[in-house]
């Protein structure tokens, strides 16, 4: 039976939707342990008086899916009903949570956000009827304000990446022999990355190294600079020689955290600061910047 077109019906329905839809990772990623995240909500009419998603002390294991993900719909879902409200207080917190046994600190707060409750003609996620429902920040985000604060120990980044990559590589018959990633502050508006890695597939072994600078502007634009790659392995170095044009094209590329493809859905990010020392920490404000 399809879920009721009444949306939102009550706070329990909102919590069920958060668990079934909002906390479902993309098709490329498999996550175990998300069911342990605590979700509470309070509803007054169409206004979300409070929503707390608390992942403190939750242990989550991430890996890439072994199979190809189900293709995303190529057309926009058909909206059959919509209603407006205000999210008075939303908080996503983890002090900390553990991803593959690596501690990650999260504190995201949002208040007075205009929201839209949507009901679609059919589910947007295969096999999940609750995905007929949706909750979005209204396009303009007028009056919304908030903050985001994320941090991870710099020494934990390499083991976290290994824990995610290794199961997928193993299923393809590959073994990651070495992976070292160094992240350092590079000026007030950037970080420098240095990476070295080596992998083995059957009797073949390859290694490579890379450096790059990522600039981060206060309005959330990331720019890749000074990208260099190389290898002491003759076969790998030969392949990188032919990839030089693509690497040159990648240098200078930007990614805007406020662009539609970033998926923030109406939430504007500004006042972005990224620092790298003992911890890598991202802090930013949410809502429209003061003019």
C-alpha positions in Angstrom: 0.0 0.0 0.0 1.3 3.5 -0.9 1.9 5.8 2.0 -0.7 8.4 2.8 -0.6 11.5 0.5 -1.0 13.5 3.7 2.5 14.8 4.2 3.5 15.6 6.8 1.0 13.5 8.8 2.8 13.6 12.1 6.3 13.6 13.7 6.5 9.8 13.5 6.0 9.9 9.8 8.8 12.5 9.5 11.2 10.3 11.5 10.2 7.2 9.4 11.0 9.2 6.2 14.3 10.4 7.6 15.3 6.8 8.3 14.1 5.3 5.1 15.0 8.0 2.6 17.2 10.8 3.9 19.7 8.4 5.6 19.9 6.1 2.6 23.3 6.5 0.9 23.7 6.7 -2.9 23.8 3.5 -5.0 27.6 3.6 -5.2 28.0 3.3 -1.5 26.9 0.6 1.0 26.6 1.7 4.6 26.1 -0.6 7.6 25.1 0.9 11.0 22.9 3.8 10.0 20.0 2.3 11.8 21.7 3.1 15.1 21.5 6.9 14.4 18.9 8.5 16.8 16.2 10.7 15.1 13.7 12.8 16.9 11.2 15.3 15.6 8.4 17.7 16.7 5.8 18.9 14.3 3.2 21.7 14.6 1.0 21.8 11.6 3.3 22.1 8.6 6.1 23.6 10.7 9.0 21.4 11.7 9.5 22.7 15.3 12.6 20.6 15.8 14.5 17.8 14.1 17.6 16.2 15.7 19.7 13.6 13.9 22.2 12.4 16.5 24.9 10.0 15.4 27.1 10.3 18.5 28.8 7.0 19.4 27.3 5.4 16.2 29.6 3.1 14.3 29.2 3.0 10.6 31.0 0.9 8.0 31.3 2.3 4.4 32.3 0.6 1.2 31.7 0.9 -2.5 29.0 -1.4 -3.9 30.3 -4.5 -5.7 27.6 -4.2 -8.4 26.7 -1.3 -10.7 24.2 1.1 -9.0 20.7 1.4 -10.3 20.7 4.4 -12.8 19.1 7.5 -11.4 15.8 8.6 -13.0 16.4 10.8 -16.0 13.2 12.8 -15.5 12.1 15.0 -12.7 9.5 13.3 -10.4 5.9 14.4 -10.9 4.7 16.4 -7.9 1.0 15.7 -7.0 0.9 17.7 -3.8 3.0 20.3 -2.0 2.7 22.5 1.1 4.9 25.1 2.8 6.2 25.4 6.3 9.1 26.5 8.4 11.9 24.4 10.0 12.4 26.2 13.3 15.4 24.1 14.4 17.4 21.3 12.6 20.6 19.8 14.1 22.8 17.0 12.8 25.4 16.1 15.3 28.0 13.5 16.1 30.4 14.0 19.0 31.8 11.8 17.5 30.6 9.1 15.2 32.9 6.4 13.9 33.2 5.6 10.2 35.1 2.3 9.8 36.4 2.9 13.4 37.6 6.4 12.6 36.2 9.2 14.7 34.5 12.1 12.9 33.1 15.2 14.5 29.9 16.7 13.0 27.8 19.7 14.1 25.4 21.2 11.6 22.7 23.6 12.7 19.9 25.2 10.7 17.1 27.5 11.9 14.1 29.4 10.5 14.4 27.7 7.1 11.5 27.9 4.7 10.6 24.3 3.6 8.4 22.6 1.2 6.7 19.2 1.8 6.3 17.3 -1.5 4.3 14.2 -2.6 5.4 12.5 -5.8 3.3 10.4 -8.1 5.6 7.5 -7.6 8.6 6.5 -5.5 12.0 8.1 -6.4 14.0 5.2 -4.9 13.3 1.7 -6.2 11.4 -0.4 -3.7 11.1 2.4 -1.1 7.5 3.6 -1.0 8.3 6.4 1.5 10.4 8.0 -1.2 7.1 9.3 -2.7 7.5 11.9 0.0 10.2 14.6 0.2 11.2 17.6 2.3 13.2 20.4 0.8 14.5 23.8 1.8 12.5 26.3 -0.3 14.5 27.6 -3.3 15.3 31.1 -2.0 16.1 30.1 1.6 15.0 33.6 2.8 15.5 34.1 6.5 17.4 30.8 7.0 20.6 30.8 9.1 22.9 28.1 10.4 26.4 26.7 10.6 28.5 23.7 9.8 31.5 22.4 11.6 33.2 19.1 10.5 36.6 17.8 11.6 38.7 14.6 11.4 42.2 13.9 12.7 44.7 14.3 9.8 46.4 11.0 10.7 43.0 9.2 10.3 42.3 10.3 6.7 44.6 7.6 5.2 43.2 4.6 7.1 39.6 5.9 6.4 40.2 6.0 2.7 41.9 2.5 2.8 38.9 1.0 4.7 36.5 2.3 2.0 38.7 1.3 -1.0 40.1 -2.1 0.0 36.9 -4.2 -0.1 36.1 -3.0 -3.6 39.7 -3.5 -4.9 39.7 -7.0 -3.3 36.5 -8.0 -5.1 38.3 -7.0 -8.4 41.3 -9.1 -7.5 43.5 -6.2 -6.6 45.4 -5.5 -3.4 46.3 -2.1 -2.1 49.9 -2.4 -0.9 50.5 1.1 0.2 48.6 4.4 0.6 50.0 7.5 2.2 48.2 10.9 2.2 49.6 14.1 3.6 47.3 17.1 4.1 48.9 20.5 5.0 47.8 24.1 5.2 49.0 26.1 2.2 48.2 29.8 2.8 45.0 31.1 4.3 42.8 29.9 1.5 44.1 26.4 0.6 45.5 23.0 1.5 48.2 21.0 -0.2 47.7 17.3 -0.8 50.5 14.7 -1.3 49.6 11.1 -2.0 51.6 8.0 -2.6 50.1 4.6 -3.4 50.9 1.1 -4.7 48.7 -1.7 -5.7 49.1 -5.3 -7.0 46.9 -7.2 -9.5 47.9 -10.8 -10.0 51.6 -10.6 -10.9 51.5 -6.9 -11.9 52.5 -4.2 -9.5 52.2 -0.4 -9.9 52.9 2.7 -7.8 52.3 6.4 -8.3 52.5 9.7 -6.5 50.7 12.9 -6.8 50.6 16.4 -5.4 48.0 19.2 -5.7 46.8 22.4 -4.1 43.1 22.9 -3.5 42.1 26.5 -3.0 38.9 27.2 -1.0 37.2 30.5 -1.3 35.0 31.9 1.4 32.0 31.6 -0.9 32.5 27.8 -1.3 34.4 27.5 -4.6 37.1 24.8 -4.7 39.9 25.2 -7.3 42.4 22.5 -8.2 46.0 23.9 -8.7 49.5 22.6 -9.2 48.4 19.0 -10.1 51.4 16.8 -10.6 51.6 13.0 -10.9 54.4 10.6 -11.5 55.6 7.0 -11.0 58.8 5.1 -10.6 57.1 2.2 -12.4 58.0 2.4 -16.2 54.6 1.0 -17.3 52.7 3.4 -15.1 54.9 6.3 -16.1 54.3 5.6 -19.8 50.6 5.6 -19.2 50.8 8.9 -17.3 52.7 10.4 -20.2 49.6 10.0 -22.4 47.4 11.3 -19.7 49.2 14.6 -19.4 46.7 16.5 -21.5 43.8 15.4 -19.3 45.8 16.3 -16.2 46.5 19.8 -17.6 42.8 20.1 -18.3 42.0 19.2 -14.7 44.3 21.9 -13.3 42.3 25.0 -12.7 39.0 23.2 -12.6 36.5 24.5 -10.0 33.7 23.0 -8.0 31.1 25.3 -6.5 29.5 24.0 -3.3 26.5 26.2 -4.0 26.0 24.8 -7.5 22.9 22.7 -8.2 25.0 19.5 -8.8 26.5 19.8 -5.3 23.1 18.8 -4.0 22.6 21.3 -1.2 19.0 21.9 -2.4 18.4 25.5 -1.5 20.9 25.8 1.3 23.5 28.4 0.6 27.0 28.1 2.1 29.4 31.0 2.8 32.1 32.1 5.1 33.9 28.8 4.3 37.2 28.1 6.2 39.3 24.9 5.9 42.3 24.4 8.1 44.8 21.6 8.2 47.0 20.8 11.1 46.6 18.0 13.6 43.0 18.0 12.4 41.4 18.9 9.1 38.5 21.1 9.9 35.8 22.7 7.8 33.7 25.5 9.2 31.1 27.6 7.3 27.9 29.5 7.7 24.6 28.5 6.1 22.0 30.9 4.6 22.5 34.0 2.5 25.5 36.1 3.2 25.0 39.6 4.5 25.1 42.1 1.7 
